[in-house]
Amino acid sequence: MDTNDSLRVASLWHSMHAISQQLSPTVGCSGIELLEADTFDLHCFQSLTGTKFFVVSEPGTQHMEALLKVIYELYTDYVLKNPFYEMEMPIRCELFDLNLSQAVQKDRVALLGR
């Protein structure tokens, strides 16, 4: 998926997320957190600043919320503290990418036992 496709998907999700907050019968609903499809699950974590993080996983994969929180911690450590990062722009930070890959690999190893 290229950058433009990613931005289109994020824009679509942002709209659905905002609409779900308004239409929810539950008071204080924070929006869609999980979209379950036949072939994948899409998990969403919205930070206090409104930045949304996504994980696409196989259906029924557990503990994705914990992985999303780890990704958010990496974002705050490596992206937000980077003086060259501009808010609302695609993340282009080598240290973030490296640590993100390690966190995902670590999570994959823990889930699969390999």
N, CA, C and O atoms as a printed pandas DataFrame, in Angstrom:
     atom_number atom_name residue_name chain_id  residue_number  x_coord  y_coord  z_coord
0              1         N          MET        A               1    0.851   -1.173    0.000
1              2        CA          MET        A               1    0.000    0.000    0.000
2              3         C          MET        A               1    0.900    1.240    0.000
3              4         O          MET        A               1    1.778    1.362    0.854
4              5         N          ASP        A               2    0.696    2.139   -0.926
5              6        CA          ASP        A               2    1.526    3.339   -0.970
6              7         C          ASP        A               2    0.959    4.420   -0.036
7              8         O          ASP        A               2   -0.077    4.224    0.598
8              9         N          THR        A               3    1.641    5.537    0.035
9             10        CA          THR        A               3    1.265    6.609    0.965
10            11         C          THR        A               3   -0.129    7.137    0.672
11            12         O          THR        A               3   -0.901    7.370    1.602
12            13         N          ASN        A               4   -0.469    7.329   -0.591
13            14        CA          ASN        A               4   -1.795    7.844   -0.937
14            15         C          ASN        A               4   -2.903    6.886   -0.529
15            16         O          ASN        A               4   -3.942    7.315   -0.025
16            17         N          ASP        A               5   -2.691    5.589   -0.742
17            18        CA          ASP        A               5   -3.686    4.602   -0.313
18            19         C          ASP        A               5   -3.848    4.621    1.201
19            20         O          ASP        A               5   -4.963    4.536    1.714
20            21         N          SER        A               6   -2.739    4.732    1.907
21            22        CA          SER        A               6   -2.790    4.791    3.365
22            23         C          SER        A               6   -3.577    6.012    3.834
23            24         O          SER        A               6   -4.377    5.923    4.766
24            25         N          LEU        A               7   -3.350    7.141    3.191
25            26        CA          LEU        A               7   -4.071    8.364    3.553
26            27         C          LEU        A               7   -5.562    8.243    3.252
27            28         O          LEU        A               7   -6.386    8.745    4.016
28            29         N          ARG        A               8   -5.918    7.585    2.149
29            30        CA          ARG        A               8   -7.338    7.383    1.824
30            31         C          ARG        A               8   -8.020    6.501    2.863
31            32         O          ARG        A               8   -9.123    6.806    3.318
32            33         N          VAL        A               9   -7.360    5.406    3.237
33            34        CA          VAL        A               9   -7.936    4.499    4.241
34            35         C          VAL        A               9   -8.069    5.212    5.581
35            36         O          VAL        A               9   -9.086    5.079    6.261
36            37         N          ALA        A              10   -7.045    5.964    5.957
37            38        CA          ALA        A              10   -7.092    6.697    7.229
38            39         C          ALA        A              10   -8.201    7.735    7.217
39            40         O          ALA        A              10   -8.880    7.922    8.227
40            41         N          SER        A              11   -8.396    8.409    6.099
41            42        CA          SER        A              11   -9.453    9.410    5.986
42            43         C          SER        A              11  -10.827    8.764    6.112
43            44         O          SER        A              11  -11.703    9.286    6.801
44            45         N          LEU        A              12  -11.008    7.647    5.455
45            46        CA          LEU        A              12  -12.273    6.913    5.538
46            47         C          LEU        A              12  -12.533    6.451    6.969
47            48         O          LEU        A              12  -13.639    6.599    7.490
48            49         N          TRP        A              13  -11.500    5.891    7.597
49            50        CA          TRP        A              13  -11.657    5.415    8.972
50            51         C          TRP        A              13  -11.974    6.571    9.920
51            52         O          TRP        A              13  -12.823    6.438   10.801
52            53         N          HIS        A              14  -11.298    7.697    9.741
53            54        CA          HIS        A              14  -11.538    8.862   10.600
54            55         C          HIS        A              14  -13.004    9.279   10.530
55            56         O          HIS        A              14  -13.615    9.582   11.555
56            57         N          SER        A              15  -13.566    9.295    9.330
57            58        CA          SER        A              15  -14.974    9.666    9.156
58            59         C          SER        A              15  -15.898    8.663    9.845
59            60         O          SER        A              15  -16.820    9.055   10.560
60            61         N          MET        A              16  -15.652    7.372    9.631
61            62        CA          MET        A              16  -16.486    6.346   10.276
62            63         C          MET        A              16  -16.366    6.421   11.797
63            64         O          MET        A              16  -17.354    6.257   12.513
64            65         N          HIS        A              17  -15.152    6.669   12.283
65            66        CA          HIS        A              17  -14.897    6.768   13.717
66            67         C          HIS        A              17  -15.684    7.930   14.318
67            68         O          HIS        A              17  -16.311    7.778   15.367
68            69         N          ALA        A              18  -15.655    9.080   13.664
69            70        CA          ALA        A              18  -16.358   10.265   14.153
70            71         C          ALA        A              18  -17.872   10.058   14.129
71            72         O          ALA        A              18  -18.568   10.445   15.068
72            73         N          ILE        A              19  -18.379    9.453   13.067
73            74        CA          ILE        A              19  -19.814    9.199   12.966
74            75         C          ILE        A              19  -20.258    8.216   14.039
75            76         O          ILE        A              19  -21.318    8.389   14.642
76            77         N          SER        A              20  -19.449    7.178   14.281
77            78        CA          SER        A              20  -19.824    6.176   15.287
78            79         C          SER        A              20  -19.887    6.788   16.686
79            80         O          SER        A              20  -20.707    6.366   17.502
80            81         N          GLN        A              21  -19.037    7.773   16.977
81            82        CA          GLN        A              21  -19.092    8.447   18.278
82            83         C          GLN        A              21  -20.423    9.172   18.445
83            84         O          GLN        A              21  -21.008    9.165   19.528
84            85         N          GLN        A              22  -20.895    9.796   17.375
85            86        CA          GLN        A              22  -22.128   10.574   17.439
86            87         C          GLN        A              22  -23.371    9.692   17.450
87            88         O          GLN        A              22  -24.363   10.038   18.091
88            89         N          LEU        A              23  -23.334    8.568   16.757
89            90        CA          LEU        A              23  -24.513    7.708   16.644
90            91         C          LEU        A              23  -24.632    6.664   17.750
91            92         O          LEU        A              23  -25.685    6.047   17.910
92            93         N          SER        A              24  -23.571    6.467   18.505
93            94        CA          SER        A              24  -23.580    5.428   19.530
94            95         C          SER        A              24  -24.616    5.728   20.620
95            96         O          SER        A              24  -24.719    6.859   21.094
96            97         N          PRO        A              25  -25.377    4.708   21.007
97            98        CA          PRO        A              25  -26.332    4.909   22.101
98            99         C          PRO        A              25  -25.643    4.950   23.472
99           100         O          PRO        A              25  -26.263    5.308   24.473
100          101         N          THR        A              26  -24.368    4.583   23.506
101          102        CA          THR        A              26  -23.610    4.570   24.752
102          103         C          THR        A              26  -23.019    5.948   25.012
103          104         O          THR        A              26  -22.349    6.516   24.150
104          105         N          VAL        A              27  -23.269    6.483   26.197
105          106        CA          VAL        A              27  -22.732    7.790   26.557
106          107         C          VAL        A              27  -21.217    7.695   26.709
107          108         O          VAL        A              27  -20.720    6.767   27.347
108          109         N          GLY        A              28  -20.478    8.642   26.133
109          110        CA          GLY        A              28  -19.028    8.661   26.246
110          111         C          GLY        A              28  -18.325    7.674   25.338
111          112         O          GLY        A              28  -17.169    7.331   25.585
112          113         N          CYS        A              29  -18.995    7.207   24.288
113          114        CA          CYS        A              29  -18.387    6.259   23.344
114          115         C          CYS        A              29  -17.182    6.911   22.678
115          116         O          CYS        A              29  -17.242    8.064   22.251
116          117         N          SER        A              30  -16.088    6.159   22.595
117          118        CA          SER        A              30  -14.864    6.703   22.004
118          119         C          SER        A              30  -14.727    6.339   20.532
119          120         O          SER        A              30  -13.693    6.628   19.931
120          121         N          GLY        A              31  -15.725    5.721   19.940
121          122        CA          GLY        A              31  -15.688    5.367   18.526
122          123         C          GLY        A              31  -15.343    3.907   18.308
123          124         O          GLY        A              31  -15.225    3.124   19.250
124          125         N          ILE        A              32  -15.185    3.564   17.034
125          126        CA          ILE        A              32  -14.910    2.178   16.648
126          127         C          ILE        A              32  -13.495    1.796   17.088
127          128         O          ILE        A              32  -12.533    2.505   16.794
128          129         N          GLU        A              33  -13.379    0.681   17.788
129          130        CA          GLU        A              33  -12.078    0.181   18.207
130          131         C          GLU        A              33  -11.689   -1.096   17.476
131          132         O          GLU        A              33  -10.510   -1.438   17.398
132          133         N          LEU        A              34  -12.683   -1.798   16.940
133          134        CA          LEU        A              34  -12.414   -3.075   16.266
134          135         C          LEU        A              34  -13.388   -3.261   15.122
135          136         O          LEU        A              34  -14.600   -3.127   15.292
136          137         N          LEU        A              35  -12.849   -3.569   13.958
137          138        CA          LEU        A              35  -13.643   -3.919   12.792
138          139         C          LEU        A              35  -13.303   -5.363   12.469
139          140         O          LEU        A              35  -12.162   -5.678   12.131
140          141         N          GLU        A              36  -14.299   -6.246   12.575
141          142        CA          GLU        A              36  -14.083   -7.660   12.307
142          143         C          GLU        A              36  -14.624   -8.006   10.931
143          144         O          GLU        A              36  -15.797   -7.767   10.643
144          145         N          ALA        A              37  -13.776   -8.564   10.085
145          146        CA          ALA        A              37  -14.170   -9.027    8.757
146          147         C          ALA        A              37  -13.914  -10.527    8.680
147          148         O          ALA        A              37  -13.393  -11.124    9.622
148          149         N          ASP        A              38  -14.277  -11.123    7.569
149          150        CA          ASP        A              38  -14.080  -12.563    7.409
150          151         C          ASP        A              38  -12.603  -12.935    7.393
151          152         O          ASP        A              38  -12.219  -13.972    7.935
152          153         N          THR        A              39  -11.779  -12.105    6.780
153          154        CA          THR        A              39  -10.381  -12.471    6.570
154          155         C          THR        A              39   -9.386  -11.679    7.413
155          156         O          THR        A              39   -8.193  -11.984    7.395
156          157         N          PHE        A              40   -9.850  -10.666    8.153
157          158        CA          PHE        A              40   -8.947   -9.869    8.984
158          159         C          PHE        A              40   -9.718   -9.135   10.069
159          160         O          PHE        A              40  -10.935   -8.974    9.983
160          161         N          ASP        A              41   -8.999   -8.696   11.084
161          162        CA          ASP        A              41   -9.519   -7.783   12.114
162          163         C          ASP        A              41   -8.704   -6.507   12.033
163          164         O          ASP        A              41   -7.482   -6.556   11.898
164          165         N          LEU        A              42   -9.372   -5.361   12.113
165          166        CA          LEU        A              42   -8.688   -4.080   12.124
166          167         C          LEU        A              42   -8.915   -3.458   13.493
167          168         O          LEU        A              42  -10.046   -3.130   13.852
168          169         N          HIS        A              43   -7.834   -3.294   14.261
169          170        CA          HIS        A              43   -7.890   -2.734   15.603
170          171         C          HIS        A              43   -7.445   -1.282   15.540
171          172         O          HIS        A              43   -6.523   -0.935   14.801
172          173         N          CYS        A              44   -8.109   -0.434   16.323
173          174        CA          CYS        A              44   -7.789    0.995   16.325
174          175         C          CYS        A              44   -7.581    1.480   17.756
175          176         O          CYS        A              44   -8.322    1.110   18.667
176          177         N          PHE        A              45   -6.561    2.313   17.934
177          178        CA          PHE        A              45   -6.307    2.975   19.219
178          179         C          PHE        A              45   -6.193    4.466   18.943
179          180         O          PHE        A              45   -5.370    4.890   18.132
180          181         N          GLN        A              46   -7.024    5.266   19.618
181          182        CA          GLN        A              46   -6.955    6.712   19.460
182          183         C          GLN        A              46   -6.304    7.309   20.695
183          184         O          GLN        A              46   -6.759    7.105   21.821
184          185         N          SER        A              47   -5.222    8.057   20.459
185          186        CA          SER        A              47   -4.520    8.698   21.575
186          187         C          SER        A              47   -5.300    9.921   22.042
187          188         O          SER        A              47   -6.270   10.330   21.403
188          189         N          LEU        A              48   -4.876   10.494   23.145
189          190        CA          LEU        A              48   -5.540   11.679   23.677
190          191         C          LEU        A              48   -5.429   12.872   22.733
191          192         O          LEU        A              48   -6.265   13.775   22.776
192          193         N          THR        A              49   -4.416   12.883   21.892
193          194        CA          THR        A              49   -4.248   13.974   20.927
194          195         C          THR        A              49   -5.078   13.756   19.666
195          196         O          THR        A              49   -5.131   14.635   18.806
196          197         N          GLY        A              50   -5.725   12.599   19.543
197          198        CA          GLY        A              50   -6.555   12.320   18.378
198          199         C          GLY        A              50   -5.858   11.503   17.309
199          200         O          GLY        A              50   -6.490   11.104   16.331
200          201         N          THR        A              51   -4.568   11.245   17.474
201          202        CA          THR        A              51   -3.847   10.417   16.513
202          203         C          THR        A              51   -4.325    8.982   16.650
203          204         O          THR        A              51   -4.420    8.455   17.759
204          205         N          LYS        A              52   -4.627    8.348   15.521
205          206        CA          LYS        A              52   -5.125    6.975   15.534
206          207         C          LYS        A              52   -4.036    6.028   15.039
207          208         O          LYS        A              52   -3.311    6.329   14.091
208          209         N          PHE        A              53   -3.940    4.883   15.701
209          210        CA          PHE        A              53   -3.003    3.837   15.331
210          211         C          PHE        A              53   -3.811    2.588   15.009
211          212         O          PHE        A              53   -4.799    2.286   15.677
212          213         N          PHE        A              54   -3.376    1.859   13.967
213          214        CA          PHE        A              54   -4.092    0.684   13.500
214          215         C          PHE        A              54   -3.196   -0.536   13.481
215          216         O          PHE        A              54   -1.988   -0.442   13.264
216          217         N          VAL        A              55   -3.819   -1.692   13.714
217          218        CA          VAL        A              55   -3.162   -2.980   13.521
218          219         C          VAL        A              55   -4.153   -3.855   12.771
219          220         O          VAL        A              55   -5.309   -3.991   13.172
220          221         N          VAL        A              56   -3.691   -4.440   11.690
221          222        CA          VAL        A              56   -4.486   -5.404   10.941
222          223         C          VAL        A              56   -3.944   -6.776   11.305
223          224         O          VAL        A              56   -2.744   -7.029   11.202
224          225         N          SER        A              57   -4.841   -7.662   11.732
225          226        CA          SER        A              57   -4.409   -8.988   12.176
226          227         C          SER        A              57   -5.355  -10.060   11.641
227          228         O          SER        A              57   -6.412   -9.767   11.082
228          229         N          GLU        A              58   -4.941  -11.302   11.832
229          230        CA          GLU        A              58   -5.818  -12.417   11.486
230          231         C          GLU        A              58   -7.024  -12.389   12.429
231          232         O          GLU        A              58   -6.915  -11.923   13.563
232          233         N          PRO        A              59   -8.164  -12.884   11.966
233          234        CA          PRO        A              59   -9.359  -12.870   12.809
234          235         C          PRO        A              59   -9.130  -13.578   14.145
235          236         O          PRO        A              59   -8.566  -14.672   14.194
236          237         N          GLY        A              60   -9.572  -12.941   15.213
237          238        CA          GLY        A              60   -9.501  -13.537   16.540
238          239         C          GLY        A              60   -8.163  -13.408   17.245
239          240         O          GLY        A              60   -8.000  -13.947   18.340
240          241         N          THR        A              61   -7.203  -12.714   16.657
241          242        CA          THR        A              61   -5.900  -12.546   17.303
242          243         C          THR        A              61   -6.074  -11.740   18.592
243          244         O          THR        A              61   -6.723  -10.693   18.596
244          245         N          GLN        A              62   -5.498  -12.229   19.665
245          246        CA          GLN        A              62   -5.648  -11.601   20.981
246          247         C          GLN        A              62   -4.542  -10.582   21.259
247          248         O          GLN        A              62   -3.503  -10.589   20.597
248          249         N          HIS        A              63   -4.765   -9.726   22.219
249          250        CA          HIS        A              63   -3.777   -8.797   22.789
250          251         C          HIS        A              63   -3.311   -7.719   21.823
251          252         O          HIS        A              63   -2.207   -7.197   21.979
252          253         N          MET        A              64   -4.116   -7.374   20.836
253          254        CA          MET        A              64   -3.729   -6.320   19.903
254          255         C          MET        A              64   -3.797   -4.941   20.572
255          256         O          MET        A              64   -3.083   -4.023   20.167
256          257         N          GLU        A              65   -4.642   -4.793   21.582
257          258        CA          GLU        A              65   -4.719   -3.521   22.301
258          259         C          GLU        A              65   -3.386   -3.217   22.978
259          260         O          GLU        A              65   -2.936   -2.071   22.985
260          261         N          ALA        A              66   -2.760   -4.239   23.543
261          262        CA          ALA        A              66   -1.458   -4.054   24.188
262          263         C          ALA        A              66   -0.399   -3.663   23.163
263          264         O          ALA        A              66    0.435   -2.799   23.430
264          265         N          LEU        A              67   -0.428   -4.296   21.990
265          266        CA          LEU        A              67    0.518   -3.946   20.933
266          267         C          LEU        A              67    0.310   -2.507   20.482
267          268         O          LEU        A              67    1.280   -1.787   20.248
268          269         N          LEU        A              68   -0.941   -2.080   20.358
269          270        CA          LEU        A              68   -1.225   -0.700   19.960
270          271         C          LEU        A              68   -0.684    0.295   20.986
271          272         O          LEU        A              68   -0.197    1.364   20.616
272          273         N          LYS        A              69   -0.765   -0.045   22.253
273          274        CA          LYS        A              69   -0.225    0.852   23.286
274          275         C          LYS        A              69    1.301    0.912   23.224
275          276         O          LYS        A              69    1.886    1.968   23.464
276          277         N          VAL        A              70    1.949   -0.207   22.904
277          278        CA          VAL        A              70    3.400   -0.206   22.719
278          279         C          VAL        A              70    3.767    0.669   21.524
279          280         O          VAL        A              70    4.733    1.430   21.581
280          281         N          ILE        A              71    3.001    0.562   20.451
281          282        CA          ILE        A              71    3.251    1.392   19.268
282          283         C          ILE        A              71    3.094    2.868   19.617
283          284         O          ILE        A              71    3.878    3.701   19.161
284          285         N          TYR        A              72    2.092    3.192   20.416
285          286        CA          TYR        A              72    1.904    4.584   20.833
286          287         C          TYR        A              72    3.084    5.073   21.671
287          288         O          TYR        A              72    3.527    6.211   21.514
288          289         N          GLU        A              73    3.588    4.230   22.549
289          290        CA          GLU        A              73    4.767    4.603   23.350
290          291         C          GLU        A              73    5.973    4.863   22.442
291          292         O          GLU        A              73    6.718    5.820   22.656
292          293         N          LEU        A              74    6.161    4.020   21.440
293          294        CA          LEU        A              74    7.257    4.231   20.488
294          295         C          LEU        A              74    7.065    5.542   19.729
295          296         O          LEU        A              74    8.027    6.267   19.475
296          297         N          TYR        A              75    5.829    5.837   19.374
297          298        CA          TYR        A              75    5.517    7.089   18.682
298          299         C          TYR        A              75    5.887    8.299   19.542
299          300         O          TYR        A              75    6.491    9.255   19.056
300          301         N          THR        A              76    5.521    8.248   20.816
301          302        CA          THR        A              76    5.844    9.382   21.684
302          303         C          THR        A              76    7.344    9.497   21.916
303          304         O          THR        A              76    7.869   10.606   22.013
304          305         N          ASP        A              77    8.040    8.369   22.006
305          306        CA          ASP        A              77    9.482    8.396   22.265
306          307         C          ASP        A              77   10.304    8.814   21.050
307          308         O          ASP        A              77   11.257    9.581   21.184
308          309         N          TYR        A              78    9.945    8.319   19.868
309          310        CA          TYR        A              78   10.809    8.510   18.708
310          311         C          TYR        A              78   10.298    9.529   17.687
311          312         O          TYR        A              78   11.087   10.089   16.925
312          313         N          VAL        A              79    9.010    9.769   17.665
313          314        CA          VAL        A              79    8.475   10.693   16.667
314          315         C          VAL        A              79    8.207   12.062   17.276
315          316         O          VAL        A              79    8.692   13.076   16.774
316          317         N          LEU        A              80    7.439   12.091   18.353
317          318        CA          LEU        A              80    7.084   13.382   18.941
318          319         C          LEU        A              80    8.281   14.122   19.517
319          320         O          LEU        A              80    8.270   15.351   19.589
320          321         N          LYS        A              81    9.303   13.401   19.923
321          322        CA          LYS        A              81   10.503   14.047   20.471
322          323         C          LYS        A              81   11.509   14.416   19.385
323          324         O          LYS        A              81   12.564   14.980   19.677
324          325         N          ASN        A              82   11.183   14.097   18.132
325          326        CA          ASN        A              82   12.040   14.427   17.005
326          327         C          ASN        A              82   11.746   15.871   16.580
327          328         O          ASN        A              82   10.627   16.168   16.161
328          329         N          PRO        A              83   12.730   16.768   16.680
329          330        CA          PRO        A              83   12.470   18.174   16.359
330          331         C          PRO        A              83   12.161   18.418   14.878
331          332         O          PRO        A              83   11.677   19.495   14.530
332          333         N          PHE        A              84   12.425   17.460   14.012
333          334        CA          PHE        A              84   12.190   17.639   12.580
334          335         C          PHE        A              84   10.837   17.096   12.126
335          336         O          PHE        A              84   10.452   17.271   10.969
336          337         N          TYR        A              85   10.117   16.440   13.032
337          338        CA          TYR        A              85    8.815   15.886   12.670
338          339         C          TYR        A              85    7.763   16.996   12.685
339          340         O          TYR        A              85    7.721   17.811   13.606
340          341         N          GLU        A              86    6.918   17.014   11.656
341          342        CA          GLU        A              86    5.827   17.966   11.573
342          343         C          GLU        A              86    4.523   17.209   11.800
343          344         O          GLU        A              86    4.267   16.190   11.158
344          345         N          MET        A              87    3.703   17.715   12.718
345          346        CA          MET        A              87    2.424   17.071   13.020
346          347         C          MET        A              87    1.579   16.971   11.755
347          348         O          MET        A              87    1.680   17.807   10.858
348          349         N          GLU        A              88    0.752   15.943   11.698
349          350        CA          GLU        A              88   -0.162   15.694   10.592
350          351         C          GLU        A              88    0.541   15.261    9.303
351          352         O          GLU        A              88   -0.097   15.174    8.254
352          353         N          MET        A              89    1.827   14.994    9.369
353          354        CA          MET        A              89    2.571   14.528    8.199
354          355         C          MET        A              89    2.880   13.039    8.371
355          356         O          MET        A              89    2.945   12.552    9.500
356          357         N          PRO        A              90    3.073   12.313    7.266
357          358        CA          PRO        A              90    3.456   10.898    7.395
358          359         C          PRO        A              90    4.742   10.762    8.220
359          360         O          PRO        A              90    5.637   11.603    8.139
360          361         N          ILE        A              91    4.815    9.711    8.999
361          362        CA          ILE        A              91    5.973    9.492    9.875
362          363         C          ILE        A              91    7.129    8.949    9.051
363          364         O          ILE        A              91    7.020    7.898    8.419
364          365         N          ARG        A              92    8.221    9.669    9.067
365          366        CA          ARG        A              92    9.446    9.236    8.398
366          367         C          ARG        A              92   10.586    9.371    9.409
367          368         O          ARG        A              92   11.329   10.352    9.417
368          369         N          CYS        A              93   10.694    8.357   10.252
369          370        CA          CYS        A              93   11.682    8.378   11.332
370          371         C          CYS        A              93   12.302    6.981   11.423
371          372         O          CYS        A              93   11.621    6.013   11.761
372          373         N          GLU        A              94   13.583    6.888   11.122
373          374        CA          GLU        A              94   14.258    5.592   11.051
374          375         C          GLU        A              94   14.237    4.852   12.394
375          376         O          GLU        A              94   14.006    3.643   12.426
376          377         N          LEU        A              95   14.476    5.563   13.496
377          378        CA          LEU        A              95   14.473    4.905   14.815
378          379         C          LEU        A              95   13.092    4.367   15.163
379          380         O          LEU        A              95   12.973    3.288   15.742
380          381         N          PHE        A              96   12.048    5.112   14.813
381          382        CA          PHE        A              96   10.688    4.640   15.050
382          383         C          PHE        A              96   10.439    3.371   14.236
383          384         O          PHE        A              96    9.930    2.383   14.766
384          385         N          ASP        A              97   10.797    3.395   12.943
385          386        CA          ASP        A              97   10.596    2.226   12.084
386          387         C          ASP        A              97   11.325    0.999   12.620
387          388         O          ASP        A              97   10.770   -0.100   12.643
388          389         N          LEU        A              98   12.552    1.189   13.044
389          390        CA          LEU        A              98   13.359    0.084   13.567
390          391         C          LEU        A              98   12.730   -0.511   14.830
391          392         O          LEU        A              98   12.564   -1.727   14.935
392          393         N          ASN        A              99   12.384    0.347   15.777
393          394        CA          ASN        A              99   11.791   -0.138   17.024
394          395         C          ASN        A              99   10.388   -0.692   16.820
395          396         O          ASN        A              99    9.976   -1.610   17.529
396          397         N          LEU        A             100    9.657   -0.150   15.865
397          398        CA          LEU        A             100    8.339   -0.683   15.543
398          399         C          LEU        A             100    8.463   -2.102   14.992
399          400         O          LEU        A             100    7.713   -2.994   15.390
400          401         N          SER        A             101    9.406   -2.310   14.083
401          402        CA          SER        A             101    9.631   -3.648   13.528
402          403         C          SER        A             101    9.999   -4.643   14.628
403          404         O          SER        A             101    9.526   -5.779   14.631
404          405         N          GLN        A             102   10.842   -4.210   15.556
405          406        CA          GLN        A             102   11.236   -5.089   16.662
406          407         C          GLN        A             102   10.048   -5.414   17.561
407          408         O          GLN        A             102    9.900   -6.554   18.001
408          409         N          ALA        A             103    9.205   -4.432   17.834
409          410        CA          ALA        A             103    8.037   -4.658   18.701
410          411         C          ALA        A             103    7.051   -5.614   18.040
411          412         O          ALA        A             103    6.511   -6.503   18.698
412          413         N          VAL        A             104    6.813   -5.436   16.745
413          414        CA          VAL        A             104    5.894   -6.316   16.031
414          415         C          VAL        A             104    6.466   -7.731   15.963
415          416         O          VAL        A             104    5.735   -8.703   16.152
416          417         N          GLN        A             105    7.753   -7.854   15.697
417          418        CA          GLN        A             105    8.387   -9.171   15.641
418          419         C          GLN        A             105    8.328   -9.855   17.004
419          420         O          GLN        A             105    8.066  -11.055   17.094
420          421         N          LYS        A             106    8.570   -9.094   18.050
421          422        CA          LYS        A             106    8.522   -9.637   19.416
422          423         C          LYS        A             106    7.113  -10.124   19.720
423          424         O          LYS        A             106    6.939  -11.200   20.291
424          425         N          ASP        A             107    6.100   -9.338   19.343
425          426        CA          ASP        A             107    4.722   -9.720   19.565
426          427         C          ASP        A             107    4.361  -10.957   18.757
427          428         O          ASP        A             107    3.655  -11.839   19.246
428          429         N          ARG        A             108    4.840  -11.023   17.530
429          430        CA          ARG        A             108    4.589  -12.189   16.665
430          431         C          ARG        A             108    5.207  -13.439   17.263
431          432         O          ARG        A             108    4.582  -14.500   17.268
432          433         N          VAL        A             109    6.424  -13.326   17.764
433          434        CA          VAL        A             109    7.100  -14.465   18.389
434          435         C          VAL        A             109    6.319  -14.920   19.619
435          436         O          VAL        A             109    6.153  -16.120   19.839
436          437         N          ALA        A             110    5.841  -13.973   20.417
437          438        CA          ALA        A             110    5.091  -14.324   21.622
438          439         C          ALA        A             110    3.785  -15.025   21.267
439          440         O          ALA        A             110    3.377  -15.966   21.949
440          441         N          LEU        A             111    3.128  -14.569   20.200
441          442        CA          LEU        A             111    1.856  -15.176   19.804
442          443         C          LEU        A             111    2.039  -16.551   19.178
443          444         O          LEU        A             111    1.275  -17.474   19.457
444          445         N          LEU        A             112    3.048  -16.681   18.339
445          446        CA          LEU        A             112    3.229  -17.939   17.613
446          447         C          LEU        A             112    4.149  -18.928   18.318
447          448         O          LEU        A             112    4.180  -20.112   17.985
448          449         N          GLY        A             113    4.897  -18.425   19.295
449          450        CA          GLY        A             113    5.822  -19.293   19.988
450          451         C          GLY        A             113    7.036  -19.632   19.158
451          452         O          GLY        A             113    7.676  -20.658   19.391
452          453         N          ARG        A             114    7.375  -18.776   18.174
453          454        CA          ARG        A             114    8.536  -19.013   17.319
454          455         C          ARG        A             114    9.418  -17.789   17.292
455          456         O          ARG        A             114   10.452  -17.788   16.624
